[in-house]
Amino acid sequence: MIERVRREDTWHRKAGSSYPDPYRIMRVQFPIVEELRDTPRETWPQRDALPTALHFLAETFEDCGWDDLALRVQHELLELHREAGDLPQVLRVLSSIRANLVRQELFEDALRFARAERSLAVQLAAAGGYHVVTANDARYWVSHVLDKLGRYEEAARNTAEAVAERRGQEPVKDGPPEGYPLAHALLEYARRLDKIGRGEDAIEHAAEAAAFWRRQRGASTTCYNVFDELSLLQLRAGRFDDARASHAEAVAIFREGAERTGKWEFRNHLAGALHNHGNRLHDLGLDEEALAPAGESVEGYRALAAEAERPELRTKMEVRLALALVSLSGRLHDTGRLDESLAASDEAIALASRHPGDGLARQELARAWGNRASVLISRGDHREAAAAARKGLDLYETPQDKARARNTFAVASAHVGDLDVALEASLRAVAEYREWYAENPSGYAYLLADALTDHALIRVMRDERAEAERVITEALALHEQLAAANPGRYQRELDRTRAVAAQLQ
């Protein structure tokens, strides 16, 4: 039995920022709830008086960030609607409880309610109408929660059933456009298949979803995202030409809208798509080709920032410009244009430094200092590089970002003779990458390989030959696997690792 919420349960709580005033709503609704609880329904002023008051309280608690209290109210609502036999309202509350449990990351309970939501939605959909849409959504949430629980095979099977169902569904009045539910399920299925190692099957289903969106007129972020995801799947499968073509098609979606209308919205999306395209070409090993979209993204954001009249919009565009400059700096470094790379990093640092209270600006400021440190290492300015890497390390917030900055700091420190400092930083970075690699090999293989190469170099500089040989052997094995799968992207890193190994000959 779930304990009912009483007004004194809220007295010690501090509400997050919300509108309308939550305390005013509680002052109005709690007296109604307290008066009507445990009284016959027929004595209420309206048949739905108590459920309505409870619903207001549940929504208010959610707005305040009090999901635990909202959940208790939702359970009370569920029992009231079940007693009344009001199945549409039961379904509504089941959906609310499932959403609440997902927010709280209580996934075992969320799965139970998602399945109950799905079962009732299917029952109500048997008579036709909009409950078909709710049933489709509920099946998605079953898959989502199974995925969160690590039950990937079950999630894939559930999504396969969703695809089969939607192939035979008729359009619903006032529901999504024809074909959209199937396209959505196909992309979800592709994601689930990719997670269980069925990459080629994932590509097949994502391509079918992309074909649907190709037939639709007009640009949309959904359409762009489908082609972006298809490109990533193709990249992982080693289908590099297809990956390049799919992402070029994704960019074309927003370019057409921007050129046809000149609207700010499409130009903003285009600048972001071009930034992503430069990064995708880098992932494909096409660094020279990546320079053009990376530069166009910078100029796009520069124009949008110059046009922005509202201060908050100008801040947003300047931060996005800094982000694009950081990526351009990386591509310039990759192609040996070190002075230009430094200039792009310095402009990004200047822009991001204007907005110290913005979270993304802080992140891009850290990345810009990290890029600057890497370029300075390439130029042999190691003391300045160590100082820049230290700034990036101090600014970064996530363990993953800090590990990358710490590795750069280790290399720069070694070159200025701070070998003990370098070894300590490098050991920590390698240990962290090993841990993350064990959980996600495809996501961390190249980062671990790079960190191992740098660690071997530091061991060489410390004249610790045996440890250097052990580490460089592991780094070579990882880089050889990466270069065999994607030579354009990883051959340069393999060559660097071989150069370190040559010092041990």
C-alpha positions as CSV (number, residue, x, y, z in Angstrom):
1,M,0.0,0.0,0.0
2,I,1.5,3.4,-1.1
3,E,1.3,6.0,1.7
4,R,-0.8,8.9,0.7
5,V,0.7,12.4,0.5
6,R,-0.3,14.8,3.2
7,R,0.4,18.5,3.2
8,E,2.9,18.2,6.0
9,D,5.0,16.0,3.7
10,T,5.7,19.2,1.7
11,W,6.6,21.5,4.5
12,H,10.4,20.7,4.5
13,R,10.6,20.7,0.7
14,K,12.1,23.5,-1.4
15,A,10.4,23.9,-4.7
16,G,12.4,24.4,-7.9
17,S,11.6,27.3,-10.1
18,S,8.2,26.8,-11.6
19,Y,5.1,28.6,-12.8
20,P,2.4,29.0,-11.7
21,D,3.2,29.4,-8.0
22,P,3.2,25.8,-6.6
23,Y,2.5,26.8,-3.1
24,R,-0.7,28.6,-4.2
25,I,-1.9,25.5,-6.0
26,M,-1.2,23.3,-2.9
27,R,-3.1,25.8,-0.7
28,V,-6.1,25.4,-3.0
29,Q,-6.0,21.7,-3.8
30,F,-4.9,20.1,-0.4
31,P,-8.1,21.1,1.4
32,I,-10.2,19.6,-1.4
33,V,-8.2,16.3,-1.2
34,E,-8.4,16.2,2.5
35,E,-12.1,16.8,2.5
36,L,-13.0,14.3,-0.2
37,R,-10.7,11.4,0.6
38,D,-12.5,8.3,1.9
39,T,-15.9,9.8,1.2
40,P,-18.5,8.2,-1.2
41,R,-18.1,9.4,-4.8
42,E,-21.7,10.3,-5.0
43,T,-21.3,12.9,-2.3
44,W,-18.6,14.8,-4.2
45,P,-19.6,18.1,-5.8
46,Q,-18.5,16.7,-9.1
47,R,-17.9,13.1,-10.1
48,D,-14.2,13.8,-10.8
49,A,-13.6,16.3,-8.0
50,L,-11.0,14.3,-6.1
51,P,-9.1,12.9,-9.1
52,T,-8.9,16.4,-10.5
53,A,-7.5,17.8,-7.3
54,L,-5.0,14.9,-7.1
55,H,-4.0,15.4,-10.7
56,F,-3.2,19.1,-10.0
57,L,-1.1,18.1,-7.0
58,A,0.8,15.4,-9.0
59,E,1.6,17.9,-11.8
60,T,2.6,20.5,-9.3
61,F,5.0,18.1,-7.5
62,E,6.6,17.2,-10.8
63,D,7.1,20.9,-11.6
64,C,8.8,21.3,-8.2
65,G,11.1,18.3,-8.9
66,W,9.4,16.2,-6.2
67,D,8.9,13.0,-8.2
68,D,8.7,10.8,-5.2
69,L,5.7,12.7,-3.9
70,A,4.2,12.9,-7.4
71,L,4.5,9.1,-7.6
72,R,2.6,8.5,-4.4
73,V,-0.2,10.8,-5.7
74,Q,-0.3,9.0,-9.0
75,H,-0.7,5.7,-7.3
76,E,-3.7,7.1,-5.4
77,L,-5.1,8.4,-8.7
78,L,-4.6,5.0,-10.3
79,E,-6.7,3.3,-7.6
80,L,-9.5,5.8,-7.9
81,H,-9.8,5.4,-11.7
82,R,-9.6,1.6,-11.4
83,E,-12.4,1.6,-8.9
84,A,-14.5,3.8,-11.2
85,G,-13.7,1.5,-14.2
86,D,-12.5,4.5,-16.2
87,L,-10.0,2.7,-18.4
88,P,-8.8,5.7,-20.5
89,Q,-8.0,7.5,-17.3
90,V,-6.3,4.4,-15.9
91,L,-4.1,4.4,-19.1
92,R,-3.3,8.1,-18.7
93,V,-2.1,7.5,-15.1
94,L,-0.1,4.4,-16.0
95,S,1.7,6.5,-18.6
96,S,2.4,9.2,-16.0
97,I,3.8,6.6,-13.5
98,R,6.0,5.0,-16.1
99,A,7.4,8.4,-17.1
100,N,8.0,9.3,-13.4
101,L,9.8,6.0,-12.7
102,V,12.0,6.5,-15.8
103,R,13.0,10.0,-14.6
104,Q,13.9,8.5,-11.2
105,E,15.8,5.7,-13.0
106,L,13.7,3.0,-11.2
107,F,13.8,0.9,-14.3
108,E,12.5,-2.5,-12.9
109,D,9.4,-0.8,-11.7
110,A,9.2,1.3,-14.9
111,L,9.2,-1.9,-17.0
112,R,6.3,-3.3,-15.0
113,F,4.2,-0.2,-15.6
114,A,5.3,0.2,-19.2
115,R,4.0,-3.3,-19.9
116,A,0.8,-2.6,-18.1
117,E,0.4,0.6,-20.1
118,R,1.0,-1.3,-23.3
119,S,-1.5,-4.1,-22.4
120,L,-4.3,-1.7,-21.6
121,A,-3.5,0.5,-24.7
122,V,-3.8,-2.6,-26.9
123,Q,-7.1,-3.5,-25.3
124,L,-8.5,0.0,-25.9
125,A,-7.0,0.2,-29.4
126,A,-9.0,-2.9,-30.4
127,A,-11.9,-0.6,-31.0
128,G,-9.8,1.6,-33.2
129,G,-9.0,5.2,-32.7
130,Y,-6.1,7.2,-31.2
131,H,-5.2,4.5,-28.6
132,V,-3.3,2.8,-31.4
133,V,-0.8,5.6,-31.1
134,T,-0.6,5.2,-27.3
135,A,0.0,1.5,-27.8
136,N,2.8,2.2,-30.2
137,D,4.4,4.7,-27.8
138,A,4.0,2.2,-24.9
139,R,5.9,-0.5,-26.8
140,Y,8.7,2.0,-27.5
141,W,9.0,2.6,-23.7
142,V,9.1,-1.1,-23.0
143,S,12.1,-1.3,-25.4
144,H,13.7,1.8,-23.9
145,V,13.5,0.5,-20.3
146,L,14.7,-3.0,-21.4
147,D,17.7,-1.2,-22.9
148,K,18.4,0.7,-19.7
149,L,18.3,-2.6,-17.8
150,G,21.0,-4.0,-20.2
151,R,18.5,-6.5,-21.6
152,Y,19.5,-5.7,-25.2
153,E,18.3,-8.8,-26.9
154,E,14.8,-8.5,-25.4
155,A,14.8,-4.8,-26.4
156,A,15.7,-5.8,-30.0
157,R,13.0,-8.5,-30.1
158,N,10.4,-6.1,-28.8
159,T,11.3,-3.4,-31.4
160,A,11.2,-6.1,-34.1
161,E,7.6,-6.8,-33.1
162,A,6.9,-3.0,-33.3
163,V,8.1,-2.9,-36.9
164,A,6.0,-5.9,-37.8
165,E,2.9,-4.3,-36.2
166,R,3.3,-1.0,-37.9
167,R,3.7,-2.4,-41.3
168,G,0.1,-3.5,-41.1
169,Q,-1.4,-0.5,-39.3
170,E,-3.8,1.9,-41.0
171,P,-3.4,5.6,-40.5
172,V,-5.2,7.0,-37.4
173,K,-7.4,10.0,-37.6
174,D,-5.6,13.0,-36.0
175,G,-2.6,10.7,-35.6
176,P,0.9,10.9,-37.1
177,P,1.3,11.2,-40.9
178,E,1.1,7.9,-42.8
179,G,4.4,6.1,-42.7
180,Y,5.8,8.0,-39.8
181,P,5.1,5.3,-37.1
182,L,6.9,2.7,-39.2
183,A,9.8,4.9,-40.0
184,H,10.2,5.7,-36.3
185,A,10.1,2.0,-35.4
186,L,12.6,1.1,-38.1
187,L,15.2,3.6,-36.8
188,E,14.6,2.4,-33.2
189,Y,15.1,-1.2,-34.4
190,A,18.3,-0.2,-36.2
191,R,19.6,1.2,-32.9
192,R,18.8,-2.0,-31.0
193,L,20.4,-4.2,-33.7
194,D,23.5,-2.1,-33.6
195,K,23.7,-2.6,-29.9
196,I,23.7,-6.4,-30.2
197,G,26.3,-6.4,-32.9
198,R,24.1,-6.8,-36.0
199,G,25.5,-3.9,-37.8
200,E,24.5,-4.8,-41.4
201,D,20.9,-5.5,-40.3
202,A,20.9,-2.2,-38.5
203,I,22.0,-0.4,-41.7
204,E,19.2,-2.1,-43.7
205,H,16.5,-0.9,-41.4
206,A,18.0,2.6,-41.0
207,A,18.2,2.9,-44.8
208,E,14.5,2.0,-45.1
209,A,13.7,4.8,-42.5
210,A,15.9,7.2,-44.5
211,A,14.0,6.3,-47.7
212,F,10.7,7.3,-46.1
213,W,12.2,10.7,-45.0
214,R,13.7,11.2,-48.4
215,R,10.2,11.2,-49.9
216,Q,9.0,13.9,-47.5
217,R,9.2,17.5,-48.5
218,G,10.9,20.2,-46.4
219,A,13.8,20.2,-44.0
220,S,13.4,18.8,-40.4
221,T,15.8,17.9,-37.6
222,T,14.2,14.4,-37.6
223,C,15.0,13.9,-41.3
224,Y,18.6,15.1,-40.7
225,N,19.0,12.8,-37.6
226,V,18.0,9.7,-39.6
227,F,20.6,10.3,-42.3
228,D,23.2,11.2,-39.6
229,E,22.5,7.9,-37.7
230,L,22.6,5.9,-41.0
231,S,26.0,7.5,-41.8
232,L,27.4,6.5,-38.4
233,L,26.2,2.9,-38.7
234,Q,27.8,2.7,-42.2
235,L,31.0,4.2,-40.8
236,R,31.1,1.5,-38.0
237,A,30.6,-1.2,-40.6
238,G,33.5,0.0,-42.8
239,R,31.2,1.2,-45.6
240,F,33.0,4.5,-45.8
241,D,31.7,5.8,-49.2
242,D,28.2,5.1,-48.1
243,A,28.8,6.9,-44.8
244,R,30.2,9.9,-46.6
245,A,27.2,10.0,-49.0
246,S,24.6,9.6,-46.3
247,H,26.1,12.5,-44.2
248,A,26.4,14.7,-47.3
249,E,22.6,14.0,-47.9
250,A,22.0,15.0,-44.2
251,V,23.7,18.4,-44.8
252,A,21.8,18.9,-48.1
253,I,18.5,18.7,-46.1
254,F,19.3,22.0,-44.2
255,R,21.2,23.6,-47.1
256,E,18.2,23.4,-49.3
257,G,16.0,25.0,-46.6
258,A,18.6,27.7,-45.9
259,E,19.1,28.6,-49.6
260,R,15.4,28.5,-50.4
261,T,14.2,30.6,-47.5
262,G,17.1,32.4,-46.0
263,K,15.5,31.9,-42.6
264,W,17.6,32.1,-39.5
265,E,16.3,28.7,-38.3
266,F,17.6,26.8,-41.4
267,R,20.9,28.8,-41.4
268,N,21.5,27.8,-37.8
269,H,20.7,24.2,-38.5
270,L,23.0,24.3,-41.6
271,A,25.9,25.7,-39.6
272,G,25.5,22.8,-37.0
273,A,25.2,20.2,-39.8
274,L,28.3,21.5,-41.5
275,H,30.2,21.3,-38.2
276,N,29.1,17.7,-37.8
277,H,30.0,17.0,-41.4
278,G,33.6,18.1,-40.9
279,N,33.8,15.8,-37.9
280,R,32.4,12.9,-39.8
281,L,34.8,13.4,-42.7
282,H,37.6,13.5,-40.0
283,D,36.3,10.1,-38.7
284,L,36.5,8.9,-42.3
285,G,40.2,10.0,-42.6
286,L,39.4,12.8,-45.0
287,D,41.0,15.7,-43.1
288,E,41.7,17.9,-46.2
289,E,38.1,17.5,-47.3
290,A,36.9,18.2,-43.8
291,L,38.4,21.7,-43.9
292,A,35.8,23.2,-46.2
293,P,32.6,22.3,-44.2
294,A,34.4,23.1,-40.9
295,G,35.3,26.6,-42.3
296,E,31.8,27.1,-43.7
297,S,30.4,26.2,-40.3
298,V,32.6,28.9,-38.6
299,E,31.5,31.6,-41.1
300,G,27.9,30.5,-40.7
301,Y,28.0,31.0,-37.0
302,R,30.0,34.2,-37.3
303,A,27.2,35.7,-39.5
304,L,24.5,34.5,-37.1
305,A,26.3,36.0,-34.1
306,A,26.8,39.3,-35.9
307,E,23.1,39.5,-36.7
308,A,21.8,38.5,-33.2
309,E,20.2,41.5,-31.5
310,R,19.1,39.9,-28.2
311,P,22.0,39.5,-25.8
312,E,21.0,35.9,-24.9
313,L,20.9,34.9,-28.6
314,R,24.2,36.6,-29.3
315,T,25.8,34.6,-26.4
316,K,24.4,31.4,-27.8
317,M,25.8,32.1,-31.2
318,E,29.2,33.2,-29.9
319,V,29.5,30.0,-28.0
320,R,28.5,27.9,-31.0
321,L,31.1,29.9,-33.0
322,A,33.7,29.0,-30.4
323,L,32.7,25.3,-30.7
324,A,33.1,25.5,-34.5
325,L,36.4,27.2,-34.2
326,V,37.7,24.5,-31.9
327,S,36.8,21.8,-34.4
328,L,38.3,23.8,-37.3
329,S,41.5,24.2,-35.2
330,G,41.6,20.4,-34.9
331,R,41.2,19.9,-38.7
332,L,43.9,22.5,-39.4
333,H,46.3,20.7,-37.0
334,D,45.5,17.4,-38.7
335,T,46.6,18.9,-42.0
336,G,49.8,20.5,-40.6
337,R,48.6,24.1,-40.7
338,L,49.8,24.9,-37.2
339,D,49.8,28.7,-37.3
340,E,46.2,28.8,-38.6
341,S,45.2,26.1,-36.0
342,L,46.6,28.2,-33.2
343,A,44.8,31.3,-34.5
344,A,41.5,29.4,-34.5
345,S,42.1,28.1,-31.0
346,D,43.0,31.6,-29.7
347,E,39.8,33.1,-31.2
348,A,37.7,30.3,-29.6
349,I,39.4,31.0,-26.2
350,A,38.6,34.7,-26.5
351,L,35.0,34.1,-27.4
352,A,34.3,31.4,-24.8
353,S,36.0,33.5,-22.1
354,R,33.3,36.2,-22.6
355,H,30.7,33.9,-21.2
356,P,32.0,32.3,-17.9
357,G,28.6,31.4,-16.7
358,D,27.6,29.3,-19.7
359,G,28.2,25.6,-19.3
360,L,28.9,24.9,-23.0
361,A,31.2,27.9,-23.2
362,R,33.2,26.4,-20.3
363,Q,33.4,23.1,-22.1
364,E,34.6,24.8,-25.4
365,L,37.1,26.9,-23.5
366,A,38.6,23.7,-22.1
367,R,38.6,22.1,-25.5
368,A,40.3,25.2,-27.0
369,W,43.1,25.1,-24.4
370,G,43.5,21.4,-25.1
371,N,43.8,22.0,-28.8
372,R,46.2,24.8,-28.3
373,A,48.3,22.5,-26.1
374,S,48.4,19.8,-28.8
375,V,49.5,22.2,-31.5
376,L,52.2,23.7,-29.3
377,I,53.5,20.2,-28.7
378,S,53.7,19.7,-32.4
379,R,55.6,23.0,-32.7
380,G,58.0,22.0,-29.9
381,D,56.8,24.7,-27.5
382,H,56.5,22.2,-24.6
383,R,56.5,24.5,-21.6
384,E,53.7,26.7,-23.1
385,A,51.9,23.5,-24.1
386,A,52.0,22.2,-20.5
387,A,50.5,25.4,-19.2
388,A,47.7,25.3,-21.8
389,A,47.0,21.6,-21.1
390,R,46.8,22.4,-17.3
391,K,44.2,25.1,-18.0
392,G,42.1,22.6,-20.0
393,L,42.4,20.0,-17.3
394,D,41.3,22.5,-14.6
395,L,38.3,23.6,-16.7
396,Y,37.0,20.2,-17.8
397,E,34.3,18.6,-15.6
398,T,33.7,15.0,-16.8
399,P,36.2,12.2,-16.0
400,Q,36.4,11.4,-19.7
401,D,37.3,14.9,-20.7
402,K,39.8,15.2,-17.9
403,A,41.5,12.0,-18.9
404,R,42.2,13.4,-22.4
405,A,43.5,16.7,-21.0
406,R,45.6,14.8,-18.4
407,N,47.2,12.7,-21.2
408,T,48.1,15.9,-23.2
409,F,49.5,17.4,-20.0
410,A,51.6,14.3,-19.4
411,V,53.2,14.5,-22.8
412,A,54.0,18.2,-22.5
413,S,55.4,17.7,-19.0
414,A,57.7,14.9,-20.1
415,H,59.2,17.1,-22.8
416,V,60.1,19.8,-20.3
417,G,61.7,17.3,-18.0
418,D,59.0,16.9,-15.4
419,L,59.1,13.1,-15.8
420,D,57.6,12.2,-12.4
421,V,54.7,14.5,-13.0
422,A,54.3,13.1,-16.5
423,L,54.4,9.5,-15.3
424,E,51.8,10.1,-12.6
425,A,49.4,11.9,-15.0
426,S,49.9,9.2,-17.7
427,L,49.4,6.3,-15.4
428,R,46.1,7.7,-14.3
429,A,44.9,8.4,-17.9
430,V,45.8,4.9,-19.0
431,A,44.1,3.3,-16.0
432,E,40.9,5.3,-16.7
433,Y,40.9,4.4,-20.4
434,R,41.4,0.7,-19.6
435,E,38.3,0.8,-17.4
436,W,36.2,2.5,-20.0
437,Y,37.5,0.4,-22.8
438,A,36.4,-2.8,-20.9
439,E,32.9,-1.4,-20.9
440,N,32.9,0.1,-24.4
441,P,35.7,-1.2,-26.6
442,S,34.6,0.5,-29.9
443,G,34.2,3.9,-28.1
444,Y,37.5,3.9,-26.3
445,A,39.9,1.7,-28.4
446,Y,41.6,4.7,-30.1
447,L,41.8,6.7,-26.9
448,L,43.4,3.9,-25.0
449,A,45.8,3.2,-27.9
450,D,46.9,6.9,-28.0
451,A,47.3,7.0,-24.2
452,L,49.4,3.8,-24.3
453,T,51.6,5.2,-27.0
454,D,52.2,8.4,-25.0
455,H,52.8,6.3,-21.9
456,A,55.4,4.2,-23.7
457,L,57.1,7.4,-24.9
458,I,57.3,8.7,-21.3
459,R,58.8,5.4,-20.2
460,V,61.4,5.7,-23.0
461,M,62.3,9.2,-21.8
462,R,62.7,7.8,-18.2
463,D,64.9,5.0,-19.6
464,E,62.5,2.3,-18.4
465,R,62.9,0.1,-21.4
466,A,61.2,-3.1,-20.2
467,E,58.0,-1.2,-19.2
468,A,58.1,0.8,-22.5
469,E,58.4,-2.4,-24.5
470,R,55.4,-4.0,-22.8
471,V,53.2,-0.9,-23.2
472,I,54.2,-0.2,-26.8
473,T,53.4,-3.8,-27.8
474,E,49.8,-3.3,-26.5
475,A,49.5,0.1,-28.3
476,L,50.7,-1.4,-31.6
477,A,48.2,-4.2,-31.4
478,L,45.3,-1.8,-30.8
479,H,46.4,0.7,-33.5
480,E,47.0,-2.1,-36.1
481,Q,43.4,-3.3,-35.5
482,L,42.1,0.3,-35.9
483,A,44.2,1.0,-39.0
484,A,43.1,-2.2,-40.6
485,A,39.5,-1.3,-40.2
486,N,39.8,2.4,-41.1
487,P,43.3,3.2,-42.6
488,G,42.4,6.8,-43.6
489,R,41.6,7.7,-40.0
490,Y,44.1,5.7,-38.0
491,Q,47.2,5.1,-40.2
492,R,48.8,8.3,-38.9
493,E,48.4,7.2,-35.3
494,L,49.8,3.8,-36.2
495,D,52.9,5.4,-37.8
496,R,53.4,7.5,-34.7
497,T,53.2,4.4,-32.5
498,R,55.7,2.6,-34.7
499,A,58.0,5.6,-34.4
500,V,58.0,5.3,-30.6
501,A,58.6,1.5,-31.0
502,A,61.6,2.2,-33.3
503,Q,63.3,4.0,-30.4
504,L,63.4,0.7,-28.6
505,Q,65.2,-1.1,-31.5
